[in-house]
Amino acid sequence: QPVTMFQAQKEIEKKQLPLADLNESVEMFLDSCRPLLTDAEFAETSEKAKDFVKPNGEGEHLLSLLKEHNEAIIKNANRDRNNPENKTKHPDGSPYPNNHWLENWWETYAYQSDRSPLATLVNCFQSHFGFQPCSKPLA
């Protein structure tokens, strides 16, 4: 049976993007920084990260704001699913599912607000002229 475009869209719209644990996120951040920093820079970054995640610190405050935002998104998404007339609109005017805390920010700020040429900055194959197709494709 062939797969059609957007066949799984209804299932995807029901899923929520979970909020990551603050401590796990900071650990992943430090792991990704380690190869890029000198020992002194990493020690300084680690100290700032410890301050960020300490109880009643800035990290907990920001996470609580993100949780509030996420709860509002879920509430509105449930309302919109039950009444299509209330459907939140995309910046382009099309219906917008708004299912999780990152979706609207990603679409609006990370993707649509940058007016740089997509062909050279997003399409990695066009920007790497030395690219050679792999001899054993996965599919």
C-alpha positions in Angstrom: 0.0 0.0 0.0 1.5 3.4 -1.0 2.0 6.0 1.6 0.4 9.4 0.9 1.6 12.8 1.8 0.4 13.9 5.3 -1.0 10.4 5.9 0.1 10.5 9.5 -0.7 14.2 10.1 -3.6 13.6 12.5 -1.5 11.4 14.7 1.4 13.9 14.7 -0.9 16.7 15.6 -2.0 14.8 18.8 1.6 14.4 20.0 3.1 16.9 22.5 6.8 17.8 22.5 7.9 17.1 26.0 9.8 19.7 28.1 13.3 18.5 28.7 14.7 18.1 32.3 16.7 21.1 33.2 19.7 19.2 34.6 19.8 16.8 31.6 19.7 19.7 29.2 22.6 21.5 30.9 24.6 18.2 31.0 24.0 17.8 27.2 25.0 21.4 26.7 28.3 20.9 28.6 29.0 17.6 26.7 28.6 19.5 23.4 30.8 22.4 24.6 33.6 20.2 25.9 35.5 19.5 22.6 35.3 23.2 21.6 36.7 24.8 24.8 40.0 25.0 26.5 40.2 23.6 30.1 39.9 27.1 31.5 36.9 28.0 29.3 35.2 24.7 30.1 35.7 25.2 33.9 34.2 28.7 33.6 31.3 27.4 31.5 30.7 24.6 34.0 30.6 27.0 36.9 28.0 29.2 35.1 26.0 26.1 34.3 26.0 25.1 38.0 24.7 28.6 38.9 22.0 28.3 36.3 20.6 25.0 37.6 20.8 25.7 41.3 17.6 25.6 43.3 15.5 28.7 42.9 17.9 29.9 40.3 17.5 31.4 36.9 17.1 28.0 35.2 14.2 27.0 37.4 12.5 30.4 36.8 12.9 30.1 33.0 11.6 26.5 33.0 8.5 27.5 35.0 7.8 30.2 32.4 8.2 27.6 29.7 5.8 25.2 31.5 3.2 28.0 31.7 3.6 28.7 28.0 3.3 24.9 27.2 0.1 24.6 29.3 -1.5 27.5 27.5 -0.5 25.9 24.1 -2.0 22.6 25.1 -5.2 24.2 26.3 -5.5 26.2 23.1 -4.7 23.2 20.9 -7.4 21.1 22.6 -9.9 24.0 22.2 -8.9 24.4 18.5 -9.3 20.6 17.8 -12.8 20.7 19.2 -13.8 23.8 17.3 -12.1 24.5 14.0 -13.5 28.0 13.9 -11.1 28.9 16.7 -8.1 27.4 14.9 -4.9 29.5 15.5 -3.6 31.0 12.3 -0.1 30.8 10.9 1.7 34.0 10.1 0.7 33.3 6.5 -3.0 32.9 7.5 -3.3 29.2 7.1 -4.5 27.0 10.0 -1.9 26.3 12.5 -2.0 23.3 14.8 0.2 24.8 17.6 0.6 21.5 19.4 3.6 22.1 21.5 5.7 24.8 23.1 8.3 25.1 20.3 6.2 24.9 17.1 5.1 28.6 16.8 8.5 29.9 17.9 10.3 27.7 15.4 8.0 28.6 12.5 7.9 32.3 13.2 11.3 33.1 14.5 13.7 30.4 13.5 12.4 29.6 10.1 10.3 32.5 8.6 11.9 35.6 10.1 15.3 35.0 8.5 15.3 36.3 5.0 18.6 34.7 4.0 18.7 32.6 0.8 17.5 29.1 1.7 19.1 27.3 -1.2 22.6 28.0 0.0 22.1 28.2 3.7 19.7 25.3 4.3 20.3 22.9 1.5 23.6 21.3 2.6 24.0 19.4 -0.7 24.1 22.6 -2.7 26.6 24.3 -0.5 29.1 21.4 -0.5 30.3 21.2 -4.0 32.8 18.5 -3.2 30.0 16.2 -2.1 30.1 12.7 -3.6 27.1 10.4 -3.4 27.7 7.5 -1.1 28.4 4.2 -2.8 26.0 2.3 -0.5 22.7 4.3 0.0 20.6 3.3 2.9 17.4 3.2 0.9 
